[in-house]
Amino acid sequence: MTTAVKVEDHTCRAFQPAVEFLGRRWVGVVLLAGREGARRFGQYRQFVTGISDRLLAQRLRELEQHGLVERTVVPSTPVQVLYAPTKAGLDLLDALEPLIAWSLRHPEVFGND
């Protein structure tokens, strides 16, 4: 059983930016696509179908700026760039697990059945 968070002013102030960021189009899905470890840009594109290259690059940059994804340049020929969730990103994905499970149990709610 989970412990309920007491809703207070500081709780709302801390939660609001997080939920607004996650609510941006593609952010959650891009983060989820990296759950299994480091991936190249093209691999993210395969997992996140329907997103443009420009928007995928933007979302990866934003996730990196927030410390949720780490970008690593591998010095090879050609150069490889890998993106992987950080500890904070994995913690966030763990927190989202109940929501992911709920969405799989109730696809009809949002017309995904």
N, C-alpha and C positions, 0 to 999 in steps of 0.2 A: 504494500500500500504506500502511496506517495504522500509526502507531507505537503499540505496546502500552504501556499505563500500568503502571508498576511498582506492584504492590499492596503498600502499606505501611499502617501504622496511621493516619497522617494522611490517606491517600487514602480509606480506608474511612470515617473521620469526616467528610470533606468530601462524599463521595458519598451516604451514608445519608440525610441530610435531603432531598437533592434527589430521590432516587428515591422516598422515601416521599411527598413532596409530589406528585410526578407520578403516583404510583399511586393517589391519591385519585380517587374517581369523578368523571368529567367534566373534570378539570383539563387533561389533555393535549388532549382534543378541543376544549375551549373555546379553548385557546391556538392550536391548529391552525386553527380557524375564522377567526382574525384574521390569518392569514399574508399575505393579499393587501393588507393595509392597514387603515386606520381603518374601523370599522363601528359602526352604531347597535345598541342592545340588541336590537331586533326582527330585525335581520339575523343576529345571533348565534343567536337563537332558531330562525331558519329553517335554519341550518347544523347546529345541535346539536339534532336532533330527539329528543324524549323527555325532555328536561330541563325541570323546572318553572321558572317565572319566578323564584321565590324562590331556588332553588339556583343558577341561572345568575347572578343578582345576587351571591350569596355567592362563587361561584367567581371572577367578575370582580374583586370586591373583594380577594380573597386574592391573585390574580395581580398586582393593582396594589400591594398591600402588599409583595410580594416583589420589586417592581421589574421585573416581566416584561411588564406591560401599563400603558399610560398612558391615563388618563381625561382627556378634554378637553371642556369645556362650551363650546358655540358659542352666543353670545348672539344668538338669533334668536327669532322668534315662530312656533311655540312653540320653547322652548329645546331644542337638540339636544345630546345627550351622545354622544361618540364614544369608542371604545376601540380602541387599536392596540398591537401588540407594541412594546416598547422594543428597543434594541440587544441587551440581554441576552436578551430574549424571542426575538428572531430568531436569536441565537447558539444558544439552546437548541433551537429548531426545526431549525436546521442540524445540530445534534448528533443529533437524533432521526430525521433523514432515512433513515439505514440501517435503523432499526427500522420506519419507515413502509413502506419498500420491501420489507422482509422480510415484513411483515404482508400486503401485497398479493400476494406470491408464494406465501404459505402460509396461505390463509384456512381451510383444513381443520383446522389445528392447534387453533383455538379455536372450531370449529363455525360459521364464517362463510362456508362455501362454497355 
